[in-house]
Amino acid sequence: MSFSASDISESKEYRHLLSLPYSDVLPFVIEYIKKRSAITGLFLVLAMINITWLILFRIELMKAYTFVSILPYTVGGLILFPIVLILPHELLHIIPYFLFGARKIRIGGNLKDYYFYVSAPDFPVGRFKFIVIALTPLISISAIIIVMIFSLDKPLWCWSLLLTLFVHFTMSAGDIALINFYWINRSKKIITWDDANEKVAYFYARVKKQKIDR
């Protein structure tokens, strides 16, 4: 049985935990990406592995190519390819939303604050569904890029893809921060949904039933 956003907000079984306006997403991301946990620890370890891979690959690249010949591929990997990936990344959030039953899905963003989002208005999801929705683009795109790196026999293009992998990984910090929010509050059964008109994400937690001593 599925519940609507109004069912949850009006129910005594849930209490309001957090309202997150889209305009406050950046401070929220910074706050929760800084909070130490198993999630941010894993994120940091994977980032360091990526950086180490980049450094070792760059050292090998310098043995066969000049700085000038490498530069265009560096620009492509750091700027051009990540920009191209913004739309596919957001579209990949849609797939699990759709599979979970959402049909009214919106894509938006704010260039001033440099954030983009996919929302399913008034479609509540719990922890498992939220994590699947959040991680689908990061895992899918990273897997495709890694396969391409090992498949291509063109070092300069591989360098560009390695940089793209790192930038895309760091650009996914918003998804990781939200997952970290769930992890830190893992003792609570959290339900979340978006109000696309108000541009606010709501988080509610199920109230624990109190035991009555007899």
C-alpha positions, 0 to 999 in steps of 0.5 A: 500500500502506498501513501501520499505526501498528505497522508504522511504529513497529516498522520500522527505516526510521522513527525516533521524532521526537516524542510530543505528548500532547494535554495539551501541545498548547497549549505546542506551538502557542505554540512553533511559531506563534512560529517564523518561517517562510514559513508563520507569515509568511503567517499574519501577513500574512493576519491583518493584511489581516483587521485592516485590513479590520475597521478600515476597515469599522468606520470606515464603519459609524460614519458610519451607526450608533451604538455601541449599535446596533453592539454586539450584532453585535460580541458576536455576531461576537466570541463567539457565532458563533465558538462555534457554529463550533467543531463545524462546524470539527471536523467538517470535519476528518473529511471528508478523513480519511474520503476518505483511508480512515479509518473510526474517527474520534473528536472530543474536547476539553478545556474547561479548556485550551480545545482540541478535536480530531479524531483517526483512531486508528492511521491514519498520514498523511504530510505532504500528507494531514496538511496537507489535513486541517488546512487544510480547515476554515480554508479552507472556513469562511473562503471561506463567510464571505467569500462571505456578506460580499460577498453580504449587503446588511446592513452590521451583519451583515457587520460581525459576519461580519468579526469571526467571520472574524478570530476563526475565523482566529486560532482556527485557529492550532493547525492552522497551528502543526502545519503550521509544524512540518511546514514546519520539518522539511520535509527529513524525510518525517514520518508521524503518527498518534494514539493516542486511548486514550493521547491522544498524537500520534506523529510518525515520520520516515523514515530516510535510507538511507546511501550506501556508498562502494566 
